[in-house]
């Protein structure tokens, strides 16, 4: 039941593709430093494992097959992404000297990270479309799904942590720390807002 090299390469390429998780952890790092960035990365990992376990239990398949359930999850996720993006962008008017996102604490960063990933319906559909290509019909499917899904989550979390480290280094270099924090938060806010809109307008096969 060891994963193939093809699976690892494909999962790695997908992990480094920018998405709401990376945008969120960068924004949280800009706001609260490395600790909040790491906490948000752990949150997205927990959210990812929710999708893995749901897929293994067949819940994700049920959502994928039900137009009503799919729409509810999709629009909730899109709305939350747009809410976070708008909050990041709107806060820039508060003070030119303050970073766009205020410190929220590791607990809130963890919670929001979980919510961002749990309501990312594309993650559920990705696991259902991607992982079955690599499982063996001669072995129990659920353990294989959990193994491959966990590897995907670990790779995604590794990329998130690299993004946190890179954002921390950018903020630590030079003297214009506040300006860099505002720029990172603006970019993350714009990215999350755009992703929310794209999720809302995307069709099931998009």
Phi and psi restraints in degrees (value plus and minus 20) as a CYANA .aco file:
   2 UNK   PHI     -91.0   -51.0
   2 UNK   PSI     119.4   159.4
   3 UNK   PHI     -88.0   -48.0
   3 UNK   PSI     126.8   166.8
   4 UNK   PHI    -101.0   -61.0
   4 UNK   PSI     142.6   182.6
   5 UNK   PHI     -82.7   -42.7
   5 UNK   PSI     -56.3   -16.3
   6 UNK   PHI     -80.8   -40.8
   6 UNK   PSI     -63.5   -23.5
   7 UNK   PHI     -81.8   -41.8
   7 UNK   PSI     -66.5   -26.5
   8 UNK   PHI     -82.8   -42.8
   8 UNK   PSI     -60.7   -20.7
   9 UNK   PHI     -86.2   -46.2
   9 UNK   PSI     -65.3   -25.3
  10 UNK   PHI     -84.3   -44.3
  10 UNK   PSI     -62.6   -22.6
  11 UNK   PHI     -85.9   -45.9
  11 UNK   PSI     -55.6   -15.6
  12 UNK   PHI     -87.3   -47.3
  12 UNK   PSI     -63.6   -23.6
  13 UNK   PHI     -81.9   -41.9
  13 UNK   PSI     -59.9   -19.9
  14 UNK   PHI     -89.6   -49.6
  14 UNK   PSI     -52.8   -12.8
  15 UNK   PHI     -86.7   -46.7
  15 UNK   PSI     -54.9   -14.9
  16 UNK   PHI    -106.0   -66.0
  16 UNK   PSI     -21.8    18.2
  17 UNK   PHI     -93.9   -53.9
  17 UNK   PSI     105.3   145.3
  18 UNK   PHI     -79.2   -39.2
  18 UNK   PSI     119.1   159.1
  19 UNK   PHI    -172.6  -132.6
  19 UNK   PSI    -192.4  -152.4
  20 UNK   PHI     -82.1   -42.1
  20 UNK   PSI     -51.5   -11.5
  21 UNK   PHI     -82.4   -42.4
  21 UNK   PSI     -68.8   -28.8
  22 UNK   PHI     -84.1   -44.1
  22 UNK   PSI     -63.7   -23.7
  23 UNK   PHI     -79.5   -39.5
  23 UNK   PSI     -60.7   -20.7
  24 UNK   PHI     -88.0   -48.0
  24 UNK   PSI     -65.7   -25.7
  25 UNK   PHI     -87.4   -47.4
  25 UNK   PSI     -52.6   -12.6
  26 UNK   PHI     -87.0   -47.0
  26 UNK   PSI     -62.8   -22.8
  27 UNK   PHI     -82.7   -42.7
  27 UNK   PSI     -62.0   -22.0
  28 UNK   PHI     -88.2   -48.2
  28 UNK   PSI     -54.6   -14.6
  29 UNK   PHI     -86.2   -46.2
  29 UNK   PSI     -61.4   -21.4
  30 UNK   PHI     -83.8   -43.8
  30 UNK   PSI     -52.2   -12.2
  31 UNK   PHI    -102.5   -62.5
  31 UNK   PSI     -68.6   -28.6
  32 UNK   PHI    -141.3  -101.3
  32 UNK   PSI     -11.6    28.4
  33 UNK   PHI      66.0   106.0
  33 UNK   PSI    -191.6  -151.6
  34 UNK   PHI     -80.2   -40.2
  34 UNK   PSI     -58.2   -18.2
  35 UNK   PHI     -81.5   -41.5
  35 UNK   PSI     -65.8   -25.8
  36 UNK   PHI     -89.1   -49.1
  36 UNK   PSI     -54.3   -14.3
  37 UNK   PHI     -82.8   -42.8
  37 UNK   PSI     -64.0   -24.0
  38 UNK   PHI     -85.2   -45.2
  38 UNK   PSI     -62.2   -22.2
  39 UNK   PHI     -81.4   -41.4
  39 UNK   PSI     -61.5   -21.5
  40 UNK   PHI     -87.2   -47.2
  40 UNK   PSI     -54.0   -14.0
  41 UNK   PHI     -84.6   -44.6
  41 UNK   PSI     -60.9   -20.9
  42 UNK   PHI     -84.2   -44.2
  42 UNK   PSI     -55.9   -15.9
  43 UNK   PHI     -83.5   -43.5
  43 UNK   PSI     -65.7   -25.7
  44 UNK   PHI     -86.0   -46.0
  44 UNK   PSI     -50.7   -10.7
  45 UNK   PHI     -86.7   -46.7
  45 UNK   PSI     -63.5   -23.5
  46 UNK   PHI     -81.7   -41.7
  46 UNK   PSI     -63.8   -23.8
  47 UNK   PHI     -81.0   -41.0
  47 UNK   PSI     -59.1   -19.1
  48 UNK   PHI     -83.4   -43.4
  48 UNK   PSI     -59.9   -19.9
  49 UNK   PHI     -87.7   -47.7
  49 UNK   PSI     -48.7    -8.7
  50 UNK   PHI     -79.8   -39.8
  50 UNK   PSI     -63.3   -23.3
  51 UNK   PHI     -86.3   -46.3
  51 UNK   PSI     -58.4   -18.4
  52 UNK   PHI     -82.4   -42.4
  52 UNK   PSI     -69.5   -29.5
  53 UNK   PHI     -86.3   -46.3
  53 UNK   PSI     -58.6   -18.6
  54 UNK   PHI     -84.1   -44.1
  54 UNK   PSI     -60.4   -20.4
  55 UNK   PHI     -84.3   -44.3
  55 UNK   PSI     -61.8   -21.8
  56 UNK   PHI     -84.9   -44.9
  56 UNK   PSI     -51.6   -11.6
  57 UNK   PHI    -108.0   -68.0
  57 UNK   PSI     -26.4    13.6
  58 UNK   PHI      71.5   111.5
  58 UNK   PSI     -19.5    20.5
  59 UNK   PHI     -87.9   -47.9
  59 UNK   PSI     -59.5   -19.5
  60 UNK   PHI     -84.1   -44.1
  60 UNK   PSI     -56.8   -16.8
  61 UNK   PHI     -84.0   -44.0
  61 UNK   PSI     -58.6   -18.6
  62 UNK   PHI     -82.4   -42.4
  62 UNK   PSI     -63.8   -23.8
  63 UNK   PHI     -83.3   -43.3
  63 UNK   PSI     -62.1   -22.1
  64 UNK   PHI     -83.8   -43.8
  64 UNK   PSI     -51.9   -11.9
  65 UNK   PHI    -108.8   -68.8
  65 UNK   PSI     -35.3     4.7
  66 UNK   PHI    -122.1   -82.1
  66 UNK   PSI      95.6   135.6
  67 UNK   PHI     -81.8   -41.8
  67 UNK   PSI     -58.6   -18.6
  68 UNK   PHI     -87.4   -47.4
  68 UNK   PSI     -68.2   -28.2
  69 UNK   PHI     -84.8   -44.8
  69 UNK   PSI     -60.4   -20.4
  70 UNK   PHI     -80.7   -40.7
  70 UNK   PSI     -65.2   -25.2
  71 UNK   PHI     -83.8   -43.8
  71 UNK   PSI     -61.7   -21.7
  72 UNK   PHI     -81.0   -41.0
  72 UNK   PSI     -70.4   -30.4
  73 UNK   PHI     -85.3   -45.3
  73 UNK   PSI     -61.6   -21.6
  74 UNK   PHI     -81.8   -41.8
  74 UNK   PSI     -68.2   -28.2
  75 UNK   PHI     -93.3   -53.3
  75 UNK   PSI     -51.7   -11.7
  76 UNK   PHI     -83.8   -43.8
  76 UNK   PSI     -64.7   -24.7
  77 UNK   PHI     -84.0   -44.0
  77 UNK   PSI     -63.4   -23.4
  78 UNK   PHI     -83.2   -43.2
  78 UNK   PSI     -62.6   -22.6
  79 UNK   PHI     -83.4   -43.4
  79 UNK   PSI     -59.9   -19.9
  80 UNK   PHI     -88.4   -48.4
  80 UNK   PSI     -60.1   -20.1
  81 UNK   PHI     -81.7   -41.7
  81 UNK   PSI     -64.9   -24.9
  82 UNK   PHI     -86.3   -46.3
  82 UNK   PSI     -57.1   -17.1
  83 UNK   PHI     -80.6   -40.6
  83 UNK   PSI     -66.3   -26.3
  84 UNK   PHI     -84.7   -44.7
  84 UNK   PSI     -62.3   -22.3
  85 UNK   PHI     -83.2   -43.2
  85 UNK   PSI     -65.0   -25.0
  86 UNK   PHI     -84.7   -44.7
  86 UNK   PSI     -58.7   -18.7
  87 UNK   PHI     -82.8   -42.8
  87 UNK   PSI     -59.6   -19.6
  88 UNK   PHI     -84.6   -44.6
  88 UNK   PSI     -65.7   -25.7
  89 UNK   PHI     -92.1   -52.1
  89 UNK   PSI     -58.6   -18.6
  90 UNK   PHI     -89.9   -49.9
  90 UNK   PSI     -49.5    -9.5
  91 UNK   PHI     -92.6   -52.6
  91 UNK   PSI     -28.4    11.6
  92 UNK   PHI     -88.1   -48.1
  92 UNK   PSI     -41.7    -1.7
  93 UNK   PHI    -100.8   -60.8
  93 UNK   PSI     -29.1    10.9
  94 UNK   PHI     -84.2   -44.2
  94 UNK   PSI     -67.5   -27.5
  95 UNK   PHI    -180.7  -140.7
  95 UNK   PSI     110.0   150.0
  96 UNK   PHI     -88.4   -48.4
  96 UNK   PSI     -35.4     4.6
  97 UNK   PHI    -115.5   -75.5
  97 UNK   PSI     -32.7     7.3
  98 UNK   PHI    -119.4   -79.4
  98 UNK   PSI     130.1   170.1
  99 UNK   PHI     -85.4   -45.4
  99 UNK   PSI     137.0   177.0
 100 UNK   PHI     -81.8   -41.8
 100 UNK   PSI     -57.2   -17.2
 101 UNK   PHI    -132.2   -92.2
 101 UNK   PSI     108.9   148.9
 102 UNK   PHI    -100.0   -60.0
 102 UNK   PSI     135.2   175.2
 103 UNK   PHI     -79.2   -39.2
 103 UNK   PSI     114.1   154.1
 104 UNK   PHI    -135.7   -95.7
 104 UNK   PSI     -33.1     6.9
 105 UNK   PHI      72.3   112.3
 105 UNK   PSI     132.6   172.6
 106 UNK   PHI     -83.8   -43.8
 106 UNK   PSI     -54.2   -14.2
 107 UNK   PHI     -83.4   -43.4
 107 UNK   PSI     -65.9   -25.9
 108 UNK   PHI     -89.4   -49.4
 108 UNK   PSI     -57.1   -17.1
 109 UNK   PHI     -82.0   -42.0
 109 UNK   PSI     -60.4   -20.4
 110 UNK   PHI     -84.0   -44.0
 110 UNK   PSI     -66.5   -26.5
 111 UNK   PHI     -82.0   -42.0
 111 UNK   PSI     -67.4   -27.4
 112 UNK   PHI     -84.9   -44.9
 112 UNK   PSI     -55.2   -15.2
 113 UNK   PHI     -82.1   -42.1
 113 UNK   PSI     -60.2   -20.2
 114 UNK   PHI     -83.3   -43.3
 114 UNK   PSI     -65.8   -25.8
 115 UNK   PHI     -83.0   -43.0
 115 UNK   PSI     -64.3   -24.3
 116 UNK   PHI     -75.6   -35.6
 116 UNK   PSI     -63.6   -23.6
 117 UNK   PHI    -101.4   -61.4
 117 UNK   PSI     -57.8   -17.8
 118 UNK   PHI     -81.4   -41.4
 118 UNK   PSI     -58.9   -18.9
 119 UNK   PHI    -110.8   -70.8
 119 UNK   PSI      -7.8    32.2
 120 UNK   PHI    -108.4   -68.4
 120 UNK   PSI      69.4   109.4
 121 UNK   PHI     -82.7   -42.7
 121 UNK   PSI     -45.5    -5.5
 122 UNK   PHI     -83.9   -43.9
 122 UNK   PSI     -49.0    -9.0
 123 UNK   PHI     -85.1   -45.1
 123 UNK   PSI     -64.7   -24.7
 124 UNK   PHI     -81.5   -41.5
 124 UNK   PSI     -66.2   -26.2
 125 UNK   PHI     -88.1   -48.1
 125 UNK   PSI     -53.4   -13.4
 126 UNK   PHI     -82.3   -42.3
 126 UNK   PSI     -67.3   -27.3
 127 UNK   PHI     -80.2   -40.2
 127 UNK   PSI     -60.9   -20.9
 128 UNK   PHI     -88.1   -48.1
 128 UNK   PSI     -51.6   -11.6
 129 UNK   PHI    -106.7   -66.7
 129 UNK   PSI     -53.8   -13.8
 130 UNK   PHI    -109.5   -69.5
 130 UNK   PSI     -71.3   -31.3
 131 UNK   PHI     -84.8   -44.8
 131 UNK   PSI     -61.2   -21.2
 132 UNK   PHI     -78.4   -38.4
 132 UNK   PSI     -39.3     0.7
 133 UNK   PHI     -89.0   -49.0
 133 UNK   PSI     -36.1     3.9
 134 UNK   PHI    -136.1   -96.1
 134 UNK   PSI     -26.0    14.0
 135 UNK   PHI    -103.3   -63.3
 135 UNK   PSI     136.9   176.9
 136 UNK   PHI    -122.2   -82.2
 136 UNK   PSI     112.1   152.1
 137 UNK   PHI     -91.4   -51.4
 137 UNK   PSI     -33.2     6.8
 138 UNK   PHI    -105.3   -65.3
 138 UNK   PSI     -24.6    15.4
 139 UNK   PHI    -145.8  -105.8
 139 UNK   PSI     139.3   179.3
 140 UNK   PHI     -74.6   -34.6
 140 UNK   PSI     113.1   153.1
 141 UNK   PHI     -95.4   -55.4
 141 UNK   PSI     -61.4   -21.4
 142 UNK   PHI     -79.2   -39.2
 142 UNK   PSI     -68.3   -28.3
 143 UNK   PHI     -80.4   -40.4
 143 UNK   PSI     -58.5   -18.5
 144 UNK   PHI     -84.8   -44.8
 144 UNK   PSI     -63.3   -23.3
 145 UNK   PHI     -80.2   -40.2
 145 UNK   PSI     -64.0   -24.0
 146 UNK   PHI     -85.6   -45.6
 146 UNK   PSI     -61.8   -21.8
 147 UNK   PHI     -81.9   -41.9
 147 UNK   PSI     -71.8   -31.8
 148 UNK   PHI     -87.0   -47.0
 148 UNK   PSI     -59.2   -19.2
 149 UNK   PHI     -84.2   -44.2
 149 UNK   PSI     -60.7   -20.7
 150 UNK   PHI     -83.4   -43.4
 150 UNK   PSI     -59.5   -19.5
 151 UNK   PHI     -82.5   -42.5
 151 UNK   PSI     -60.5   -20.5
 152 UNK   PHI     -81.9   -41.9
 152 UNK   PSI     -63.5   -23.5
 153 UNK   PHI     -84.4   -44.4
 153 UNK   PSI     -61.8   -21.8
 154 UNK   PHI     -82.6   -42.6
 154 UNK   PSI     -61.7   -21.7
 155 UNK   PHI     -85.0   -45.0
 155 UNK   PSI     -63.0   -23.0
 156 UNK   PHI     -81.8   -41.8
 156 UNK   PSI     -61.1   -21.1
 157 UNK   PHI     -87.0   -47.0
 157 UNK   PSI     -56.9   -16.9
 158 UNK   PHI     -82.2   -42.2
 158 UNK   PSI     -62.6   -22.6
 159 UNK   PHI     -84.3   -44.3
 159 UNK   PSI     -61.1   -21.1
 160 UNK   PHI     -80.5   -40.5
 160 UNK   PSI     -63.7   -23.7
 161 UNK   PHI     -86.5   -46.5
 161 UNK   PSI     -55.2   -15.2
 162 UNK   PHI     -84.3   -44.3
 162 UNK   PSI     -59.7   -19.7
 163 UNK   PHI     -84.0   -44.0
 163 UNK   PSI     -58.8   -18.8
 164 UNK   PHI     -82.8   -42.8
 164 UNK   PSI     -66.1   -26.1
 165 UNK   PHI     -83.3   -43.3
 165 UNK   PSI     -61.3   -21.3
 166 UNK   PHI     -85.6   -45.6
 166 UNK   PSI     -63.2   -23.2
 167 UNK   PHI     -84.3   -44.3
 167 UNK   PSI     -59.4   -19.4
 168 UNK   PHI     -83.0   -43.0
 168 UNK   PSI     -60.6   -20.6
 169 UNK   PHI     -87.6   -47.6
 169 UNK   PSI     -60.1   -20.1
 170 UNK   PHI     -82.2   -42.2
 170 UNK   PSI     -62.7   -22.7
 171 UNK   PHI     -88.3   -48.3
 171 UNK   PSI     -51.7   -11.7
 172 UNK   PHI     -99.4   -59.4
 172 UNK   PSI     -40.8    -0.8
 173 UNK   PHI    -104.9   -64.9
 173 UNK   PSI     118.1   158.1
 174 UNK   PHI      59.2    99.2
 174 UNK   PSI    -190.4  -150.4
 175 UNK   PHI    -127.8   -87.8
 175 UNK   PSI     -40.0     0.0
 176 UNK   PHI    -107.4   -67.4
 176 UNK   PSI      38.8    78.8
 177 UNK   PHI     -83.5   -43.5
 177 UNK   PSI     -64.7   -24.7
 178 UNK   PHI     -82.8   -42.8
 178 UNK   PSI     -61.2   -21.2
 179 UNK   PHI     -84.6   -44.6
 179 UNK   PSI     -59.4   -19.4
 180 UNK   PHI     -87.1   -47.1
 180 UNK   PSI     -59.7   -19.7
 181 UNK   PHI     -82.7   -42.7
 181 UNK   PSI     -62.2   -22.2
 182 UNK   PHI     -84.4   -44.4
 182 UNK   PSI     -60.9   -20.9
 183 UNK   PHI     -84.6   -44.6
 183 UNK   PSI     -66.5   -26.5
 184 UNK   PHI     -81.4   -41.4
 184 UNK   PSI     -61.4   -21.4
 185 UNK   PHI     -87.3   -47.3
 185 UNK   PSI     -59.7   -19.7
 186 UNK   PHI     -82.5   -42.5
 186 UNK   PSI     -65.8   -25.8
 187 UNK   PHI     -81.7   -41.7
 187 UNK   PSI     -62.4   -22.4
 188 UNK   PHI     -86.6   -46.6
 188 UNK   PSI     -61.5   -21.5
 189 UNK   PHI     -82.3   -42.3
 189 UNK   PSI     -65.2   -25.2
 190 UNK   PHI     -83.1   -43.1
 190 UNK   PSI     -59.2   -19.2
 191 UNK   PHI     -84.8   -44.8
 191 UNK   PSI     -65.6   -25.6
 192 UNK   PHI     -86.8   -46.8
 192 UNK   PSI     -59.1   -19.1
 193 UNK   PHI     -83.1   -43.1
 193 UNK   PSI     -64.6   -24.6
 194 UNK   PHI     -83.3   -43.3
 194 UNK   PSI     -64.2   -24.2
 195 UNK   PHI     -82.9   -42.9
 195 UNK   PSI     -58.7   -18.7
 196 UNK   PHI     -81.3   -41.3
 196 UNK   PSI     -63.4   -23.4
 197 UNK   PHI     -84.2   -44.2
 197 UNK   PSI     -63.9   -23.9
 198 UNK   PHI     -82.8   -42.8
 198 UNK   PSI     -61.1   -21.1
 199 UNK   PHI     -81.9   -41.9
 199 UNK   PSI     -61.3   -21.3
 200 UNK   PHI     -85.2   -45.2
 200 UNK   PSI     -56.7   -16.7
 201 UNK   PHI    -114.3   -74.3
 201 UNK   PSI     -29.8    10.2
 202 UNK   PHI     -91.4   -51.4
 202 UNK   PSI     125.3   165.3
 203 UNK   PHI    -109.7   -69.7
 203 UNK   PSI     155.8   195.8
 204 UNK   PHI     -84.6   -44.6
 204 UNK   PSI     -44.2    -4.2
 205 UNK   PHI    -119.3   -79.3
 205 UNK   PSI     -17.7    22.3
